[in-house]
Protein backbone atom coordinates (compact mmCIF):
# COMPACT_ATOMS: atom_id res chain seq x y z
CA UNK A 1 0.00 0.00 0.00
CA UNK A 2 1.16 3.51 -0.77
CA UNK A 3 0.33 6.04 1.95
CA UNK A 4 1.04 9.52 0.62
CA UNK A 5 -0.90 12.76 0.67
CA UNK A 6 1.13 14.16 -2.22
CA UNK A 7 -0.61 13.10 -5.44
CA UNK A 8 2.56 13.50 -7.54
CA UNK A 9 4.50 11.20 -5.20
CA UNK A 10 1.66 8.69 -5.12
CA UNK A 11 1.38 8.65 -8.91
CA UNK A 12 5.13 8.27 -9.40
CA UNK A 13 5.30 5.41 -6.88
CA UNK A 14 2.31 3.65 -8.43
CA UNK A 15 3.89 3.89 -11.90
CA UNK A 16 7.24 2.65 -10.64
CA UNK A 17 5.70 -0.33 -8.87
CA UNK A 18 3.51 -1.23 -11.85
CA UNK A 19 6.56 -1.23 -14.12
CA UNK A 20 8.41 -3.56 -11.77
CA UNK A 21 5.50 -5.89 -10.94
CA UNK A 22 2.60 -5.38 -13.34
CA UNK A 23 0.49 -8.15 -11.77
CA UNK A 24 0.65 -6.84 -8.20
CA UNK A 25 -2.40 -5.11 -6.80
CA UNK A 26 -1.45 -1.69 -5.45
CA UNK A 27 -3.60 0.03 -2.86
CA UNK A 28 -3.32 3.75 -2.30
CA UNK A 29 -4.55 6.01 0.46
CA UNK A 30 -4.21 9.75 0.93
CA UNK A 31 -5.76 10.03 4.39
CA UNK A 32 -5.41 8.36 7.77
CA UNK A 33 -8.99 7.03 7.84
CA UNK A 34 -8.46 5.27 4.52
CA UNK A 35 -5.09 4.01 5.73
CA UNK A 36 -6.48 2.29 8.81
CA UNK A 37 -9.55 1.02 6.96
CA UNK A 38 -7.39 -0.68 4.33
CA UNK A 39 -4.91 -1.92 6.91
CA UNK A 40 -7.68 -3.59 8.92
CA UNK A 41 -9.32 -5.40 6.02
CA UNK A 42 -6.43 -6.25 3.70
CA UNK A 43 -3.54 -8.65 4.15
CA UNK A 44 -0.72 -6.27 3.22
CA UNK A 45 2.85 -7.37 2.62
CA UNK A 46 4.32 -3.90 2.39
CA UNK A 47 3.50 -0.29 3.18
CA UNK A 48 5.31 2.63 1.57
CA UNK A 49 4.71 5.44 4.04
CA UNK A 50 5.53 9.06 3.35
CA UNK A 51 6.99 10.41 6.61
CA UNK A 52 4.65 13.43 6.51
CA UNK A 53 1.55 11.27 6.12
CA UNK A 54 0.61 11.43 9.81
CA UNK A 55 2.29 14.78 10.49
CA UNK A 56 3.86 14.85 13.95
CA UNK A 57 2.36 11.49 14.95
CA UNK A 58 4.15 9.36 12.36
CA UNK A 59 6.59 7.68 14.74
CA UNK A 60 3.88 6.67 17.21
CA UNK A 61 1.65 5.33 14.46
CA UNK A 62 4.48 3.32 12.91
CA UNK A 63 4.99 1.64 16.30
CA UNK A 64 1.29 0.84 16.48
CA UNK A 65 1.19 -0.60 12.93
CA UNK A 66 4.29 -2.72 13.51
CA UNK A 67 2.89 -3.97 16.84
CA UNK A 68 -0.56 -4.82 15.45
CA UNK A 69 0.62 -6.10 12.03
CA UNK A 70 4.10 -7.57 12.62
CA UNK A 71 4.10 -9.42 9.28
CA UNK A 72 3.72 -6.21 7.30
CA UNK A 73 6.94 -4.56 6.15
CA UNK A 74 7.01 -0.79 6.35
CA UNK A 75 9.30 1.47 4.34
CA UNK A 76 9.33 5.12 5.37
CA UNK A 77 10.13 7.75 2.78
CA UNK A 78 11.32 11.31 3.27
CA UNK A 79 13.76 13.92 2.03
CA UNK A 80 15.11 14.80 5.47
CA UNK A 81 18.00 12.69 6.68
CA UNK A 82 17.26 13.49 10.32
CA UNK A 83 14.05 11.44 10.12
CA UNK A 84 15.90 8.18 9.50
CA UNK A 85 16.67 7.85 13.20
CA UNK A 86 13.03 8.53 14.11
CA UNK A 87 11.79 5.97 11.59
CA UNK A 88 14.05 3.20 12.84
CA UNK A 89 13.30 4.02 16.49
CA UNK A 90 9.64 3.57 15.57
CA UNK A 91 10.47 0.11 14.12
CA UNK A 92 10.26 0.90 10.40
CA UNK A 93 11.84 -1.88 8.36
CA UNK A 94 13.61 0.45 5.93
CA UNK A 95 14.01 4.09 5.01
CA UNK A 96 14.08 5.47 1.47
CA UNK A 97 15.41 8.94 0.78
CA UNK A 98 13.21 10.49 -1.89
CA UNK A 99 16.30 11.99 -3.50
CA UNK A 100 17.80 8.52 -4.12
CA UNK A 101 17.38 6.78 -7.47
CA UNK A 102 14.05 4.94 -7.83
CA UNK A 103 15.97 1.73 -8.41
CA UNK A 104 17.01 1.80 -4.75
CA UNK A 105 13.37 1.63 -3.68
CA UNK A 106 12.68 -1.23 -6.08
CA UNK A 107 15.71 -3.08 -4.66
CA UNK A 108 14.36 -2.65 -1.11
CA UNK A 109 10.97 -3.98 -2.16
CA UNK A 110 12.50 -6.95 -3.96
CA UNK A 111 14.62 -7.75 -0.90
CA UNK A 112 11.47 -7.90 1.24
CA UNK A 113 9.79 -10.20 -1.29
CA UNK A 114 12.77 -12.57 -1.19
CA UNK A 115 12.44 -12.87 2.61
CA UNK A 116 8.96 -14.39 2.40
N, C-alpha and C positions, 0 to 999 in steps of 0.2 A: 504494500500500500504506500502511496505517496501522500504525505501530509505536508502541504505547503499552501500558504495563503497567496503567494505570488503566482499569478496565472502564467507568467512567462517561464518561471522555473518549473512549474508543474508540467507545462506543455513540453518543455525541453527534456525533462526527465522521462516523461511518457514516451516520447519519440525515441530516445536513446534506448530505453528498455525494450520497446517493440522491435527495434532493429536487431538487438542482441537475441531476444527470445520471442519471436512473433506469435508463438502459441500460448504464451503465458497470459493469464487474466490479470489486468492491472487495475487496482482500485485506487481511487483518488478522493481526497477530502480536503476541503478548504476551511473547515471550521471544527471546533472541538466537539460539538455535539455529534456531527457526522463521524468524526474520528472514533469516538467511544461506541457509537452505534455499530459501525463496521467491525471494530475490534471485538465486540461482544458476540457477534453472530457469524463471523467468518473465521476460518482456520488459516491464519496468516503465517507465512514463513518469514517474511521480511517487511520491515517498515523503514522507509526513507523519511526521516523527520527533519524538516527545516528547523534550526534552533529557535527561530523567532515565532514558531507556530503557536506556542503557549505563552508567549511573552515572558514575564519574569518567573513563571511557574514551571518552565520546561524541565529543569532538573528534578523537581519533586514528582512530576508526572512520568518522567522516564523511569524513576524508581518504582512507581506504582505499576506501570505497564510490565516491567521486567519481573516484578514480584508476582503479578497475577497471570502473566503469560510467559513463563520462563522459556518455552520452546520457540518463541518468536525472536528473531534477530532484529536488532535496531541499529541503524546507521544514522547518526546525526550529521547534519550538513550546515556549514556556516562559512563566513568569510573571515571571521575574527579568530585568530589563533589562540587567544586567551580562553575561548570557550571549550577548547579540547579537554582541559583539566576538568571543567565542570561536567562535561558529557561523560567522561570515564568515571568520575566520582559517582555519577548517577547510574552507573552500570550499563551505559551504552556499549554495544559490541564493537563499534568502529566509528571513526570520525572522518568525514570527507570534507576537504577544503574546497569550496566552490570555485576557487581559482585554479585548482589542479585540472589536468586533462581529464575529459570524460572517461577515457579508457581506464583510469585509476578506479573510478566508481564501478565500472563493469567488472574489473578484476576482483574488487571486494565482494561483489554480489556472487560471482562465480565461485569464489573461495567458500562462501557460506553454503552454496548449493552442494559443493563437494563434501562438506562435513556431514551431510544428511545420512 
